[in-house]
């Protein structure tokens, strides 16, 4: 425990050994104010922290105020809904990988879904609509973590985060293009971009890009790769895009190079996606369109369940 240099109040970390506030921590708290730039992404761990904070506040009888913030893809309800056997810190709730929920909406959904007895107050945004484009009068983007440096990084995060489990495929982490690019020594930008353009994915373009990697697998090496650019945030579906990207990479360069490269962690891939079905289907040659279509029944149920939590 340390103390805040200006306010002289205790500061506790929830990103180390302790993810949930303890009763001892909560005894020092009069009210919890949550003001975080989330991404609307289930595997970005702010959602898990919010969930555990609401749980701890309910147990301690401490009120919670959530100041709302925009998310980059507020219409993209996309990806597999996390299955209970795969619940973890990156899949804490039965939500799709791209939740499309703002922080306050997520808090309302959690309280209702889990029936938490907590005094929750939300502070909605003024004048915001479910649009992913940043307005010219918006304040500067505040990076929520070192890897998410820009709004554009936040928008493409879920399309490329699989590289955390398949690190032989670099995602530009540690550079200004983090999660906006994919590269590897064995990739060839022009044919890859041409193949991805042929997938007909809405709301995104794929552009050849050469950059110097910073992540350990290829640090210091100039890589040939692809840069993703979101052209229509309302149409872009990042998790769907990730599946088509993986299918295309396997078709062009072979499944072994994609799925069994240096440092591959299949269990981490499954944790990120909240299921092992997506990986198993892709490895068995199930077409990307069919992999994504399998999510739709659960996504329809999620859309219905969102209705009471929506603020905009």
C-alpha positions as CSV (number, residue, x, y, z in Angstrom):
1,X,0.0,0.0,0.0
2,X,1.2,3.5,-0.8
3,X,-0.4,6.9,-0.3
4,X,-1.4,9.4,-2.9
5,X,1.1,12.2,-3.0
6,X,-1.5,15.0,-3.2
7,X,-4.5,13.6,-1.4
8,X,-2.8,11.5,1.3
9,X,-5.2,8.6,0.8
10,X,-4.2,5.0,0.4
11,X,-3.6,3.7,-3.1
12,X,-4.2,0.0,-3.8
13,X,-3.3,-1.8,-7.0
14,X,-5.8,-4.2,-8.6
15,X,-3.4,-5.3,-11.3
16,X,-0.9,-7.4,-9.3
17,X,-1.5,-10.4,-7.1
18,X,-4.9,-8.9,-6.0
19,X,-7.6,-8.4,-8.6
20,X,-10.6,-7.9,-6.2
21,X,-10.6,-5.2,-3.5
22,X,-10.3,-6.9,-0.1
23,X,-12.6,-6.1,2.9
24,X,-9.7,-4.3,4.5
25,X,-9.3,-2.1,1.4
26,X,-13.0,-1.4,1.3
27,X,-13.1,-0.3,4.9
28,X,-11.0,2.8,3.9
29,X,-13.4,3.7,1.1
30,X,-16.4,6.0,1.3
31,X,-17.4,5.8,-2.3
32,X,-15.9,4.3,-5.5
33,X,-15.6,6.5,-8.5
34,X,-14.8,4.6,-11.8
35,X,-13.5,6.8,-14.5
36,X,-11.7,4.6,-17.0
37,X,-11.2,4.8,-20.8
38,X,-12.4,1.3,-21.6
39,X,-12.5,-0.3,-25.1
40,X,-15.7,-2.2,-25.1
41,X,-13.6,-5.3,-25.3
42,X,-14.2,-8.3,-23.0
43,X,-10.6,-9.4,-22.9
44,X,-9.3,-5.9,-22.0
45,X,-9.1,-6.4,-18.3
46,X,-10.9,-3.2,-17.3
47,X,-14.1,-5.1,-17.6
48,X,-13.0,-7.8,-15.1
49,X,-11.8,-5.1,-12.7
50,X,-15.1,-3.3,-12.9
51,X,-16.9,-6.5,-12.3
52,X,-14.8,-7.4,-9.2
53,X,-15.1,-3.8,-7.9
54,X,-18.9,-3.9,-8.1
55,X,-18.9,-7.2,-6.4
56,X,-16.6,-6.0,-3.5
57,X,-18.7,-2.8,-3.2
58,X,-21.9,-4.8,-2.9
59,X,-20.3,-6.9,-0.2
60,X,-19.1,-3.9,1.7
61,X,-22.1,-1.6,1.3
62,X,-20.1,1.0,-0.5
63,X,-21.7,3.1,-3.3
64,X,-20.2,3.2,-6.8
65,X,-20.3,6.0,-9.3
66,X,-19.3,5.3,-12.9
67,X,-18.4,8.3,-15.1
68,X,-19.1,7.2,-18.6
69,X,-16.8,7.4,-21.6
70,X,-17.1,6.6,-25.3
71,X,-15.9,3.3,-26.8
72,X,-14.5,3.1,-30.3
73,X,-16.9,0.4,-31.7
74,X,-20.2,1.0,-29.9
75,X,-22.2,-1.0,-32.5
76,X,-19.9,-3.9,-32.9
77,X,-21.5,-6.7,-30.9
78,X,-19.2,-9.4,-32.2
79,X,-17.3,-12.6,-31.4
80,X,-18.0,-15.6,-29.3
81,X,-19.8,-15.2,-26.0
82,X,-17.5,-16.5,-23.3
83,X,-18.4,-20.0,-22.1
84,X,-18.4,-20.6,-18.3
85,X,-15.6,-23.2,-18.5
86,X,-13.4,-20.6,-20.0
87,X,-14.2,-17.7,-17.6
88,X,-11.0,-15.9,-16.5
89,X,-9.6,-12.4,-16.0
90,X,-9.8,-11.9,-19.8
91,X,-13.3,-13.6,-20.1
92,X,-15.0,-12.7,-16.8
93,X,-18.6,-12.7,-17.9
94,X,-20.9,-14.3,-20.5
95,X,-20.4,-11.4,-22.9
96,X,-19.2,-11.3,-26.5
97,X,-15.6,-10.5,-27.2
98,X,-16.6,-7.1,-28.6
99,X,-19.3,-6.0,-26.1
100,X,-20.1,-2.6,-27.6
101,X,-20.9,-1.4,-24.1
102,X,-19.7,1.9,-22.6
103,X,-18.3,1.6,-19.0
104,X,-21.5,2.8,-17.5
105,X,-23.6,0.5,-19.6
106,X,-21.3,-2.4,-18.7
107,X,-21.8,-1.6,-15.0
108,X,-25.6,-1.5,-15.4
109,X,-25.5,-4.8,-17.2
110,X,-23.3,-6.5,-14.5
111,X,-25.4,-5.3,-11.7
112,X,-28.6,-6.5,-13.3
113,X,-27.1,-9.8,-14.7
114,X,-25.5,-10.7,-11.4
115,X,-28.3,-9.2,-9.2
116,X,-25.7,-7.3,-7.1
117,X,-27.2,-5.3,-4.2
118,X,-25.1,-2.2,-4.8
119,X,-25.9,1.5,-4.9
120,X,-24.8,2.2,-8.4
121,X,-25.0,5.7,-9.9
122,X,-23.9,6.4,-13.5
123,X,-23.0,9.7,-15.1
124,X,-24.0,9.6,-18.7
125,X,-22.2,11.5,-21.5
126,X,-23.8,14.6,-22.8
127,X,-24.6,14.7,-26.6
128,X,-23.0,11.3,-27.4
129,X,-24.5,8.9,-29.9
130,X,-23.5,5.4,-30.8
131,X,-20.9,6.6,-33.3
132,X,-17.3,5.4,-33.3
133,X,-15.8,8.5,-34.9
134,X,-14.1,11.0,-32.6
135,X,-15.7,14.5,-32.9
136,X,-13.4,17.5,-33.6
137,X,-14.4,19.1,-30.3
138,X,-13.6,16.0,-28.2
139,X,-10.8,16.2,-25.6
140,X,-7.5,14.5,-26.3
141,X,-7.6,10.7,-26.2
142,X,-6.1,9.4,-22.8
143,X,-4.3,6.2,-23.4
144,X,-5.7,3.6,-21.0
145,X,-2.5,1.5,-21.1
146,X,1.0,1.8,-22.7
147,X,0.0,-0.5,-25.6
148,X,-3.2,1.4,-26.6
149,X,-1.8,4.8,-27.5
150,X,-4.5,6.1,-29.9
151,X,-8.2,5.8,-30.6
152,X,-7.2,4.0,-33.8
153,X,-5.3,1.4,-31.8
154,X,-8.3,0.9,-29.6
155,X,-10.6,0.3,-32.6
156,X,-8.4,-2.4,-34.1
157,X,-7.4,-4.1,-30.8
158,X,-9.8,-7.0,-31.1
159,X,-8.8,-7.8,-34.7
160,X,-5.2,-8.3,-33.8
161,X,-5.1,-9.3,-30.1
162,X,-4.8,-12.9,-31.1
163,X,-1.1,-12.2,-31.7
164,X,-0.6,-12.2,-27.9
165,X,-1.2,-16.0,-28.2
166,X,0.6,-16.4,-31.5
167,X,3.6,-14.0,-30.9
168,X,5.4,-15.1,-34.1
169,X,2.8,-12.8,-35.7
170,X,3.8,-9.3,-34.5
171,X,1.0,-6.7,-33.9
172,X,3.2,-3.6,-33.5
173,X,3.1,-3.7,-29.7
174,X,5.6,-1.2,-28.3
175,X,5.3,1.1,-31.4
176,X,2.9,3.9,-32.3
177,X,1.1,1.3,-34.5
178,X,0.3,-1.1,-31.7
179,X,-2.6,-3.5,-32.6
180,X,-3.0,-1.6,-35.9
181,X,-0.6,-3.8,-37.8
182,X,0.3,-7.5,-38.3
183,X,3.7,-8.5,-39.6
184,X,6.2,-11.4,-39.7
185,X,9.4,-12.3,-41.5
186,X,7.5,-14.7,-43.6
187,X,4.6,-12.4,-44.6
188,X,4.5,-10.6,-48.0
189,X,2.4,-7.4,-47.8
190,X,1.0,-7.1,-51.3
191,X,-0.5,-10.6,-51.8
192,X,-1.7,-10.6,-48.2
193,X,-3.5,-7.3,-48.5
194,X,-5.0,-8.4,-51.8
195,X,-6.3,-11.6,-50.3
196,X,-7.7,-9.8,-47.3
197,X,-9.4,-7.3,-49.5
198,X,-11.0,-10.2,-51.3
199,X,-12.7,-11.3,-48.1
200,X,-15.2,-8.5,-48.4
201,X,-15.0,-7.4,-44.7
202,X,-17.0,-4.3,-44.1
203,X,-15.7,-1.1,-42.5
204,X,-12.0,-1.9,-42.8
205,X,-9.1,-1.6,-45.4
206,X,-5.8,-3.5,-45.4
207,X,-2.8,-1.6,-46.5
208,X,0.8,-2.8,-47.1
209,X,3.1,-1.6,-44.3
210,X,6.8,-2.0,-43.4
211,X,7.7,-1.2,-39.8
212,X,10.4,-2.1,-37.2
213,X,9.1,-4.5,-34.5
214,X,9.5,-3.7,-30.8
215,X,8.0,-6.9,-29.2
216,X,10.6,-9.6,-28.2
217,X,9.9,-12.1,-30.9
218,X,11.1,-9.8,-33.7
219,X,12.5,-6.8,-31.9
220,X,14.6,-4.5,-34.1
221,X,13.7,-6.3,-37.3
222,X,11.9,-4.6,-40.2
223,X,8.8,-6.6,-41.0
224,X,6.6,-6.8,-44.1
225,X,3.0,-6.7,-43.0
226,X,-0.4,-5.2,-43.2
227,X,-1.9,-2.1,-41.5
228,X,-5.6,-2.1,-40.7
229,X,-7.6,1.1,-41.1
230,X,-11.2,1.3,-39.8
231,X,-13.2,3.2,-42.5
232,X,-16.7,2.7,-41.0
233,X,-16.9,2.0,-37.2
234,X,-20.6,1.2,-37.5
235,X,-19.9,-1.6,-39.9
236,X,-16.6,-2.9,-38.8
237,X,-16.7,-6.2,-36.8
238,X,-13.2,-6.7,-35.3
239,X,-13.5,-10.3,-34.1
240,X,-15.0,-11.5,-37.3
241,X,-12.1,-9.8,-39.1
242,X,-9.6,-11.6,-36.8
243,X,-11.1,-15.0,-37.9
244,X,-10.8,-14.1,-41.6
245,X,-7.3,-12.8,-41.1
246,X,-6.2,-16.1,-39.5
247,X,-7.9,-18.2,-42.2
248,X,-6.2,-16.1,-44.9
249,X,-2.8,-16.4,-43.2
250,X,-3.1,-20.2,-43.0
251,X,-4.2,-20.4,-46.6
252,X,-1.3,-18.3,-47.8
253,X,1.5,-19.5,-45.5
254,X,0.3,-22.8,-44.0
255,X,-1.5,-23.6,-40.8
256,X,1.7,-24.8,-39.1
257,X,3.4,-21.4,-39.6
258,X,0.4,-19.6,-38.2
259,X,-0.7,-21.9,-35.3
260,X,2.6,-23.5,-34.3
261,X,5.1,-20.7,-34.6
262,X,7.6,-19.8,-32.0
263,X,6.0,-19.2,-28.6
264,X,2.4,-20.2,-29.6
265,X,0.1,-20.5,-26.6
266,X,-3.2,-22.1,-27.7
267,X,-4.7,-22.0,-24.2
268,X,-4.2,-18.3,-24.1
269,X,-5.8,-17.9,-27.5
270,X,-8.8,-19.8,-26.1
271,X,-8.9,-17.7,-23.0
272,X,-8.9,-14.5,-25.1
273,X,-11.8,-15.8,-27.2
274,X,-13.6,-17.3,-24.2
275,X,-13.9,-20.6,-26.0
276,X,-11.7,-23.2,-27.7
277,X,-14.2,-23.8,-30.5
278,X,-13.0,-20.9,-32.7
279,X,-9.4,-22.2,-32.7
280,X,-10.4,-25.9,-33.2
281,X,-12.7,-25.0,-36.0
282,X,-10.1,-23.0,-37.8
283,X,-7.5,-25.7,-37.4
284,X,-10.0,-28.2,-38.8
285,X,-10.5,-26.1,-41.9
286,X,-14.0,-24.8,-41.1
287,X,-14.6,-21.7,-43.3
288,X,-14.3,-18.4,-41.5
289,X,-17.8,-17.5,-42.4
290,X,-19.1,-20.6,-40.7
291,X,-17.0,-20.0,-37.6
292,X,-18.5,-16.6,-37.2
293,X,-22.0,-17.7,-38.0
294,X,-21.9,-20.1,-35.1
295,X,-21.8,-17.1,-32.7
296,X,-25.0,-15.6,-33.9
297,X,-27.6,-17.3,-31.7
298,X,-25.7,-16.3,-28.5
299,X,-25.2,-12.8,-29.9
300,X,-29.0,-12.4,-30.5
301,X,-29.6,-13.3,-26.9
302,X,-27.0,-10.7,-25.8
303,X,-28.6,-8.0,-27.9
304,X,-31.9,-8.6,-26.1
305,X,-30.2,-8.7,-22.7
306,X,-28.5,-5.3,-23.4
307,X,-31.8,-3.4,-23.7
308,X,-32.2,-2.4,-20.1
309,X,-28.5,-1.4,-19.7
310,X,-28.3,0.9,-22.8
311,X,-28.0,4.6,-22.1
312,X,-27.9,5.9,-25.6
